[in-house]
């Protein structure tokens, strides 16, 4: 077996052998929350911190190249098992020093083919892609990626464009009003709940750094924005502002 095959096998065995016992109600509740669009979806029920710990332990066992890590990532993220997808993302993150344009293209390809829940989408963006693209030296790559992904036909790639942007805003602790509002105008045309929620989440993130700007923007557009956007976007605003926004 190759190194990547051994790593993949070790991770799969570890996740399966440590799967916590879940009741039928717990499984039903978890599946409802994750709401996978994969009919073959399987989940073990591990905590994210547990998956990260297992992956770190296994990563240290091997002398792993960038190419090996890419193969492990592809092997695991294509799985129907929820936790194996996470393990693939966390494993790849161990070689983030080698990330480049090709890595971002790989993520876009895998998002389109194998991503099936908001959880794996958001974790990939918040924990891996966003921090890489949030570096000053990657500003042009970040802008190009966000613009390209926002036009994708794939739901999760489009959602990812917004989650990447909000992570970069969190890193920089500020945002360009014109850029963000113009971006929202492009995305608001998409009716899917996961897109509408992401718009709200993006604006909520911005509200931490300039609440008055977001309040004014929401008030200006509250008659045409969905209730979902308004509810999510106003969540961190002062109560009086939130009440005024939601009072349609």
C-alpha positions in Angstrom: 0.0 0.0 0.0 1.1 3.6 -0.6 1.5 6.1 2.1 -1.8 7.8 1.2 -3.6 4.5 1.2 -2.2 3.7 4.6 -3.2 7.1 6.0 -6.7 6.9 4.5 -7.1 3.4 6.0 -5.9 4.4 9.4 -8.2 7.4 9.6 -11.3 5.3 8.5 -10.5 2.6 11.0 -10.0 5.1 13.8 -13.3 6.9 13.1 -15.2 3.7 12.9 -13.8 2.1 16.0 -14.3 5.2 18.1 -17.9 6.0 16.9 -20.1 6.9 19.9 -23.3 5.0 20.5 -26.3 7.0 19.3 -30.0 6.5 19.9 -32.4 6.6 17.0 -33.6 10.0 18.2 -30.1 11.4 18.3 -29.4 10.1 14.7 -32.7 11.6 13.5 -31.9 15.0 15.2 -28.4 15.0 13.8 -29.5 14.2 10.3 -32.2 16.9 10.4 -29.7 19.5 11.5 -27.1 18.6 8.9 -29.8 18.1 6.2 -27.4 16.4 3.7 -28.4 16.4 0.1 -26.6 13.0 -0.3 -29.1 10.1 -0.2 -26.2 7.8 1.0 -25.2 10.1 3.9 -23.8 8.3 6.9 -22.6 9.9 10.2 -20.8 8.4 13.2 -21.5 11.3 15.6 -17.9 12.4 16.6 -17.2 15.8 17.9 -15.1 18.0 15.6 -12.4 18.3 18.2 -12.2 14.5 18.3 -11.8 14.2 14.5 -9.0 16.9 14.6 -7.2 15.0 17.4 -7.3 11.7 15.5 -6.1 13.3 12.3 -3.2 15.0 14.0 -2.1 11.8 15.6 -2.2 9.9 12.3 -0.5 12.8 10.4 2.5 12.6 12.8 2.9 8.9 12.1 3.9 9.4 8.5 6.4 11.4 6.5 3.7 12.9 4.2 4.3 14.9 1.1 2.0 17.5 -0.4 0.9 15.1 -3.1 0.2 12.4 -0.5 -2.0 14.8 1.5 -3.9 15.8 -1.6 -4.6 12.2 -2.3 -5.8 11.5 1.3 -8.0 14.6 1.1 -9.6 13.4 -2.1 -10.0 9.9 -0.8 -11.8 11.0 2.3 -13.8 14.0 1.1 -15.4 11.7 -1.6 -16.7 9.4 1.2 -20.4 9.2 2.2 -19.3 9.3 5.8 -19.7 12.8 7.3 -16.7 12.5 9.7 -14.4 11.1 7.0 -15.0 14.3 4.9 -14.0 16.4 7.9 -10.9 14.3 8.5 -9.9 14.8 4.8 -10.2 18.6 5.2 -8.3 18.6 8.5 -5.6 16.4 7.1 -5.0 18.7 4.1 -4.8 21.6 6.5 -1.6 20.2 8.0 0.3 21.0 4.8 -1.2 24.5 4.4 2.3 26.0 3.9 2.1 24.4 0.4 -1.3 25.9 -0.6 -1.5 27.7 -3.9 -3.9 28.4 -6.7 -4.0 24.7 -7.6 -5.2 23.9 -4.0 -8.0 26.4 -4.3 -9.0 24.9 -7.7 -9.0 21.5 -6.1 -11.3 22.7 -3.3 -13.7 24.1 -5.9 -13.7 20.8 -7.8 -14.3 18.7 -4.6 -17.0 21.1 -3.4 -18.9 20.6 -6.6 -18.6 16.8 -6.6 -18.7 15.7 -3.0 -19.8 18.4 -0.6 -23.3 17.7 0.8 -23.9 19.7 4.0 -23.5 23.3 5.3 -21.3 21.9 8.1 -18.5 20.6 5.8 -18.8 23.6 3.5 -18.5 26.2 6.3 -15.8 24.3 8.2 -13.6 24.1 5.1 -14.0 27.9 4.5 -13.6 29.1 8.1 -10.8 26.8 9.2 -8.8 26.2 6.0 -9.6 28.2 2.8 -10.5 31.5 4.5 -7.3 31.8 6.6 -5.2 31.1 3.5 -6.9 33.6 1.3 -7.0 36.1 4.1 -3.3 36.6 4.0 -2.3 39.9 2.5 -0.2 38.3 -0.2 -3.2 36.4 -1.4 -5.6 39.3 -1.8 -5.8 39.1 -5.6 -6.3 35.3 -5.4 -9.0 35.8 -2.8 -10.9 38.4 -4.8 -10.7 36.2 -7.9 -11.8 33.1 -6.1 -14.8 34.8 -4.4 -15.9 36.3 -7.7 -15.6 33.0 -9.6 -17.2 30.9 -6.9 -20.2 33.3 -6.5 -21.2 32.5 -10.1 -21.1 28.7 -9.7 -24.1 26.6 -10.5 -23.3 24.5 -7.4 -25.0 25.6 -4.2 -22.1 24.8 -1.9 -19.5 26.6 -4.0 -21.8 29.7 -4.1 -22.3 29.5 -0.3 -18.5 29.0 0.1 -17.8 32.3 -1.7 -19.7 34.2 1.0 -18.3 32.2 3.9 -14.8 32.9 2.7 -15.5 36.6 2.4 -16.9 36.8 6.0 -13.9 34.9 7.3 -11.5 37.4 5.6 -13.6 40.2 7.1 -13.1 38.6 10.5 -9.4 38.3 10.0 -9.1 42.0 8.9 -11.7 43.2 11.4 -13.3 45.5 8.9 -14.9 45.6 5.5 -15.2 47.7 2.3 -18.9 48.7 2.3 -19.1 49.2 -1.5 -17.5 45.8 -2.1 -19.7 43.9 0.3 -23.0 45.5 -0.6 -22.3 45.1 -4.3 -21.5 41.4 -3.6 -24.7 41.0 -1.7 -26.7 42.4 -4.6 -25.2 39.7 -6.8 -26.1 36.9 -4.4 -29.6 38.0 -3.3 -31.0 36.7 -6.6 -30.5 33.1 -5.5 -33.5 31.8 -3.5 -32.0 28.8 -1.7 -32.2 29.0 2.0 -28.5 28.2 2.4 -27.7 31.2 0.2 -30.1 33.5 2.0 -28.8 32.4 5.4 -25.2 33.0 4.2 -26.0 36.5 3.1 -27.5 37.2 6.5 -24.4 35.6 8.2 -22.1 37.8 6.0 -24.0 41.0 7.0 -24.1 39.9 10.6 -20.3 39.5 10.6 -20.0 43.0 9.1 -22.3 44.4 11.8 -19.6 43.7 14.4 -17.3 46.2 12.8 -19.8 48.9 11.6 -23.3 48.3 13.0 -24.7 51.6 11.7 -23.7 50.9 8.1 -25.4 47.5 8.2 -28.5 48.9 10.0 -28.9 51.6 7.3 -28.3 49.0 4.5 -30.9 46.6 5.9 -33.5 49.4 6.5 -33.0 50.6 2.9 -33.6 47.1 1.6 -35.9 45.5 4.1 -38.9 45.5 1.8 -37.2 43.3 -0.8 -34.9 41.2 1.4 -36.2 37.9 2.6 -37.2 37.5 6.3 -34.4 35.0 6.5 -31.7 37.5 5.5 -33.1 40.2 7.8 -33.3 37.8 10.8 -29.8 36.5 10.5 -28.2 39.9 9.5 -29.7 41.8 12.4 -28.9 39.2 15.1 -26.0 41.1 16.6 -27.4 44.6 16.3 -28.7 46.5 19.3 -32.3 45.4 20.2 -33.9 48.7 19.1 -32.2 48.5 15.7 -33.2 44.8 15.3 -36.8 45.5 16.2 -37.0 48.3 13.6 -35.6 46.1 10.9 -37.9 43.2 11.6 -41.0 45.3 11.9 -42.2 45.0 8.4 
